């Protein structure tokens, strides 16, 4: 919501241009999913994927510090979609590994519920911080990056049995 307001009031974009930015964000996410699924998950251990993907996910929002033109916005949205998707896919990959056989759907549903709670909660909190504490948008970008970076060390302490293997290319479960 905060980004939408920034786009509408700072860059003076029409709804078609805003839709194009959303499209680029989604395209970045689809590219990330393809690279993760067809390449990275089959070649790299999950521990490595978690660290790299969460670092990408933390760094991607820093682009919003340079959200000052439509050309910059296009690049930033595609990169943010890519980074955000990488982080979410790696966490979902971990969730699939830790769920007992037969409970994967429940695990996915819980993960999505928690994701939605934090995603919409962060929109509300960000808006409240801007309105009530008069924080700048740049400060919120740094807070977002910092809180995401707090998760990266957790990839180092996860049990080896969960995160040291990579997925087999031809396995069907």
LINDAVEN-V43912 format. One record per residue. N is the residue number from 0. RES is the residue in three letters. SS is DSSP state (2 for helix, 1 for strand, 0 for the rest). OMEGA is omega in whole degrees, -180 to 180 (none if undefined). D_FIRST is the distance of its C-alpha to the first C-alpha in Angstrom with 2 decimals. Layout:
# LINDAVEN-V43912
n | res | ss | omega | d_first
N | RES | SS | OMEGA | D_FIRST
N | RES | SS | OMEGA | D_FIRST
This chain:
# LINDAVEN-V43912
n | res | ss | omega | d_first
0 | UNK | 0 | -180 | 0.00
1 | UNK | 2 | 179 | 3.80
2 | UNK | 2 | 180 | 5.41
3 | UNK | 2 | 178 | 5.07
4 | UNK | 2 | 179 | 6.33
5 | UNK | 2 | 179 | 8.65
6 | UNK | 2 | -176 | 9.87
7 | UNK | 2 | -172 | 10.63
8 | UNK | 2 | -178 | 12.30
9 | UNK | 2 | -176 | 13.82
10 | UNK | 2 | 179 | 15.01
11 | UNK | 0 | -179 | 15.58
12 | UNK | 0 | 175 | 15.09
13 | UNK | 0 | -176 | 15.99
14 | UNK | 2 | 178 | 14.47
15 | UNK | 2 | 178 | 17.11
16 | UNK | 2 | 177 | 16.21
17 | UNK | 2 | 177 | 12.51
18 | UNK | 2 | 178 | 14.06
19 | UNK | 2 | 178 | 16.45
20 | UNK | 2 | 177 | 13.98
21 | UNK | 2 | 177 | 12.62
22 | UNK | 2 | 180 | 16.37
23 | UNK | 2 | 177 | 17.25
24 | UNK | 2 | 179 | 14.83
25 | UNK | 2 | 178 | 16.48
26 | UNK | 2 | 175 | 19.81
27 | UNK | 2 | 177 | 19.55
28 | UNK | 2 | 179 | 18.94
29 | UNK | 2 | 177 | 21.95
30 | UNK | 2 | 178 | 24.06
31 | UNK | 2 | 180 | 23.38
32 | UNK | 2 | 179 | 24.37
33 | UNK | 2 | 179 | 27.49
34 | UNK | 2 | -180 | 28.56
35 | UNK | 2 | -175 | 28.10
36 | UNK | 2 | -175 | 29.93
37 | UNK | 2 | -176 | 32.65
38 | UNK | 2 | -167 | 33.39
39 | UNK | 2 | -175 | 32.08
40 | UNK | 2 | -179 | 32.45
41 | UNK | 2 | -174 | 36.03
42 | UNK | 2 | -174 | 37.09
43 | UNK | 0 | 175 | 35.42
44 | UNK | 0 | -177 | 35.56
45 | UNK | 2 | 178 | 32.46
46 | UNK | 2 | 178 | 32.72
47 | UNK | 2 | 180 | 32.41
48 | UNK | 2 | 179 | 29.57
49 | UNK | 2 | -178 | 27.58
50 | UNK | 2 | -176 | 28.15
51 | UNK | 2 | -177 | 27.48
52 | UNK | 2 | 178 | 24.41
53 | UNK | 2 | 175 | 22.78
54 | UNK | 2 | 175 | 23.68
55 | UNK | 2 | -179 | 22.06
56 | UNK | 2 | 179 | 18.89
57 | UNK | 2 | -176 | 19.01
58 | UNK | 2 | -175 | 19.91
59 | UNK | 2 | -179 | 17.46
60 | UNK | 2 | 178 | 14.46
61 | UNK | 2 | 176 | 17.07
62 | UNK | 2 | -180 | 16.84
63 | UNK | 2 | 175 | 13.70
64 | UNK | 2 | -178 | 16.33
65 | UNK | 2 | -177 | 17.87
66 | UNK | 0 | -174 | 15.02
67 | UNK | 0 | 177 | 17.25
68 | UNK | 0 | -180 | 18.43
69 | UNK | 2 | 179 | 17.86
70 | UNK | 2 | 177 | 20.52
71 | UNK | 2 | -178 | 18.99
72 | UNK | 2 | 179 | 15.54
73 | UNK | 2 | 180 | 17.49
74 | UNK | 2 | -178 | 19.24
75 | UNK | 2 | -180 | 16.39
76 | UNK | 2 | 178 | 14.33
77 | UNK | 2 | 180 | 17.60
78 | UNK | 2 | 179 | 18.47
79 | UNK | 2 | 176 | 15.24
80 | UNK | 2 | 178 | 15.65
81 | UNK | 2 | -177 | 19.27
82 | UNK | 2 | 180 | 18.87
83 | UNK | 2 | 180 | 16.31
84 | UNK | 2 | 179 | 18.55
85 | UNK | 2 | 179 | 21.62
86 | UNK | 2 | -179 | 20.56
87 | UNK | 2 | -179 | 19.69
88 | UNK | 2 | 179 | 22.88
89 | UNK | 2 | 178 | 25.05
90 | UNK | 2 | 176 | 23.97
91 | UNK | 2 | 178 | 24.59
92 | UNK | 2 | 177 | 27.90
93 | UNK | 2 | -179 | 28.87
94 | UNK | 2 | 179 | 28.04
95 | UNK | 2 | -179 | 30.29
96 | UNK | 2 | -175 | 33.04
97 | UNK | 2 | -179 | 33.06
98 | UNK | 0 | 175 | 32.99
99 | UNK | 0 | 179 | 36.48
100 | UNK | 0 | -179 | 37.75
101 | UNK | 0 | -178 | 36.82
102 | UNK | 0 | -175 | 33.75
103 | UNK | 2 | -180 | 31.34
104 | UNK | 2 | 177 | 29.46
105 | UNK | 2 | 179 | 29.04
106 | UNK | 2 | 179 | 27.86
107 | UNK | 2 | -180 | 25.28
108 | UNK | 2 | 179 | 24.05
109 | UNK | 2 | 179 | 23.85
110 | UNK | 2 | 180 | 22.08
111 | UNK | 2 | 178 | 19.39
112 | UNK | 2 | 179 | 19.06
113 | UNK | 2 | 178 | 18.74
114 | UNK | 2 | -180 | 16.24
115 | UNK | 2 | 178 | 13.98
116 | UNK | 2 | -179 | 14.63
117 | UNK | 2 | -180 | 13.70
118 | UNK | 2 | -179 | 10.62
119 | UNK | 2 | 177 | 9.07
120 | UNK | 2 | 179 | 11.08
121 | UNK | 2 | 174 | 9.84
122 | UNK | 2 | 180 | 6.20
123 | UNK | 2 | -178 | 8.38
124 | UNK | 2 | 178 | 10.88
125 | UNK | 2 | 178 | 9.10
126 | UNK | 2 | 179 | 8.03
127 | UNK | 2 | 179 | 11.62
128 | UNK | 2 | 178 | 13.18
129 | UNK | 2 | -177 | 12.06
130 | UNK | 2 | -172 | 13.22
131 | UNK | 2 | -179 | 16.26
132 | UNK | 0 | 177 | 17.53
133 | UNK | 0 | 175 | 16.49
134 | UNK | 0 | 177 | 15.66
135 | UNK | 0 | 177 | 14.94
136 | UNK | 2 | 179 | 12.11
137 | UNK | 2 | 178 | 15.09
138 | UNK | 2 | 178 | 16.09
139 | UNK | 2 | 177 | 12.95
140 | UNK | 2 | 179 | 13.65
141 | UNK | 2 | 178 | 17.19
142 | UNK | 2 | 178 | 16.46
143 | UNK | 2 | 180 | 14.52
144 | UNK | 2 | -179 | 17.54
145 | UNK | 2 | -179 | 20.01
146 | UNK | 2 | 176 | 18.97
147 | UNK | 2 | 179 | 19.10
148 | UNK | 2 | 178 | 22.44
149 | UNK | 2 | -177 | 23.78
150 | UNK | 2 | -174 | 23.96
151 | UNK | 2 | 180 | 26.09
152 | UNK | 0 | 178 | 29.34
153 | UNK | 2 | 178 | 29.18
154 | UNK | 2 | -180 | 30.10
155 | UNK | 2 | -176 | 33.34
156 | UNK | 2 | 177 | 34.41
157 | UNK | 0 | 180 | 33.88
158 | UNK | 0 | -177 | 37.26
159 | UNK | 2 | -177 | 38.87
160 | UNK | 2 | -179 | 39.69
161 | UNK | 2 | -166 | 35.99
162 | UNK | 2 | -176 | 34.89
163 | UNK | 0 | 180 | 37.96
164 | UNK | 0 | 172 | 38.55
165 | UNK | 0 | -179 | 36.93
166 | UNK | 0 | 177 | 36.62
167 | UNK | 0 | -177 | 39.65
168 | UNK | 0 | -175 | 39.28
169 | UNK | 0 | -176 | 41.51
170 | UNK | 0 | 176 | 40.87
171 | UNK | 0 | 179 | 40.01
172 | UNK | 0 | none | 39.16
